[in-house]
């Protein structure tokens, strides 16, 4: 049983190649990521750790 809407999956699949382009419409995600990582690292240092960012939108 599939609990995801195939149209939604297709929509995001079509966008996938642009998530990682820092000049795309997702540029703001790339711009805020260093600040976000600073904040996370201040609360829980992650150096030398493996981190999984769940529910992060573009997965940056």
C-alpha positions as protocol buffer text, in pm:
chain_id: "A"
residue {
  index: 1
  type: UNK
  ca { x: 0 y: 0 z: 0 }
}
residue {
  index: 2
  type: UNK
  ca { x: 141 y: 339 z: -99 }
}
residue {
  index: 3
  type: UNK
  ca { x: 69 y: 621 z: 142 }
}
residue {
  index: 4
  type: UNK
  ca { x: 218 y: 891 z: -79 }
}
residue {
  index: 5
  type: UNK
  ca { x: 48 y: 1083 z: -357 }
}
residue {
  index: 6
  type: UNK
  ca { x: 215 y: 985 z: -687 }
}
residue {
  index: 7
  type: UNK
  ca { x: 162 y: 1340 z: -821 }
}
residue {
  index: 8
  type: UNK
  ca { x: 348 y: 1486 z: -521 }
}
residue {
  index: 9
  type: UNK
  ca { x: 631 y: 1235 z: -567 }
}
residue {
  index: 10
  type: UNK
  ca { x: 656 y: 1330 z: -935 }
}
residue {
  index: 11
  type: UNK
  ca { x: 656 y: 1702 z: -854 }
}
residue {
  index: 12
  type: UNK
  ca { x: 948 y: 1674 z: -614 }
}
residue {
  index: 13
  type: UNK
  ca { x: 1129 y: 1427 z: -836 }
}
residue {
  index: 14
  type: UNK
  ca { x: 1119 y: 1688 z: -1113 }
}
residue {
  index: 15
  type: UNK
  ca { x: 1273 y: 1946 z: -875 }
}
residue {
  index: 16
  type: UNK
  ca { x: 1541 y: 1714 z: -734 }
}
residue {
  index: 17
  type: UNK
  ca { x: 1820 y: 1815 z: -972 }
}
residue {
  index: 18
  type: UNK
  ca { x: 1781 y: 2182 z: -867 }
}
residue {
  index: 19
  type: UNK
  ca { x: 1790 y: 2132 z: -487 }
}
residue {
  index: 20
  type: UNK
  ca { x: 2170 y: 2127 z: -486 }
}
residue {
  index: 21
  type: UNK
  ca { x: 2220 y: 2420 z: -725 }
}
residue {
  index: 22
  type: UNK
  ca { x: 2313 y: 2722 z: -509 }
}
residue {
  index: 23
  type: UNK
  ca { x: 2196 y: 2954 z: -789 }
}
residue {
  index: 24
  type: UNK
  ca { x: 1849 y: 2799 z: -826 }
}
residue {
  index: 25
  type: UNK
  ca { x: 1525 y: 2910 z: -667 }
}
residue {
  index: 26
  type: UNK
  ca { x: 1640 y: 2715 z: -361 }
}
residue {
  index: 27
  type: UNK
  ca { x: 1930 y: 2955 z: -308 }
}
residue {
  index: 28
  type: UNK
  ca { x: 1790 y: 3079 z: 28 }
}
residue {
  index: 29
  type: UNK
  ca { x: 1829 y: 2726 z: 167 }
}
residue {
  index: 30
  type: UNK
  ca { x: 2196 y: 2731 z: 73 }
}
residue {
  index: 31
  type: UNK
  ca { x: 2239 y: 3078 z: 222 }
}
residue {
  index: 32
  type: UNK
  ca { x: 2089 y: 2992 z: 563 }
}
residue {
  index: 33
  type: UNK
  ca { x: 2260 y: 2655 z: 598 }
}
residue {
  index: 34
  type: UNK
  ca { x: 2587 y: 2788 z: 750 }
}
residue {
  index: 35
  type: UNK
  ca { x: 2389 y: 2973 z: 1019 }
}
residue {
  index: 36
  type: UNK
  ca { x: 2176 y: 2667 z: 1085 }
}
residue {
  index: 37
  type: UNK
  ca { x: 2484 y: 2448 z: 1121 }
}
residue {
  index: 38
  type: UNK
  ca { x: 2645 y: 2699 z: 1360 }
}
residue {
  index: 39
  type: UNK
  ca { x: 2334 y: 2689 z: 1578 }
}
residue {
  index: 40
  type: UNK
  ca { x: 2318 y: 2308 z: 1578 }
}
residue {
  index: 41
  type: UNK
  ca { x: 2689 y: 2281 z: 1654 }
}
residue {
  index: 42
  type: UNK
  ca { x: 2656 y: 2525 z: 1946 }
}
residue {
  index: 43
  type: UNK
  ca { x: 2386 y: 2305 z: 2101 }
}
residue {
  index: 44
  type: UNK
  ca { x: 2533 y: 1965 z: 2019 }
}
residue {
  index: 45
  type: UNK
  ca { x: 2881 y: 1956 z: 1865 }
}
residue {
  index: 46
  type: UNK
  ca { x: 2876 y: 1727 z: 1564 }
}
residue {
  index: 47
  type: UNK
  ca { x: 3244 y: 1719 z: 1467 }
}
residue {
  index: 48
  type: UNK
  ca { x: 3341 y: 1360 z: 1393 }
}
residue {
  index: 49
  type: UNK
  ca { x: 2977 y: 1247 z: 1410 }
}
residue {
  index: 50
  type: UNK
  ca { x: 2737 y: 1121 z: 1147 }
}
residue {
  index: 51
  type: UNK
  ca { x: 2424 y: 1335 z: 1134 }
}
residue {
  index: 52
  type: UNK
  ca { x: 2090 y: 1265 z: 972 }
}
residue {
  index: 53
  type: UNK
  ca { x: 1880 y: 1575 z: 904 }
}
residue {
  index: 54
  type: UNK
  ca { x: 1523 y: 1446 z: 880 }
}
residue {
  index: 55
  type: UNK
  ca { x: 1252 y: 1662 z: 731 }
}
residue {
  index: 56
  type: UNK
  ca { x: 1492 y: 1924 z: 605 }
}
residue {
  index: 57
  type: UNK
  ca { x: 1318 y: 2004 z: 278 }
}
residue {
  index: 58
  type: UNK
  ca { x: 1606 y: 2022 z: 24 }
}
residue {
  index: 59
  type: UNK
  ca { x: 1829 y: 1804 z: 232 }
}
residue {
  index: 60
  type: UNK
  ca { x: 2102 y: 2059 z: 257 }
}
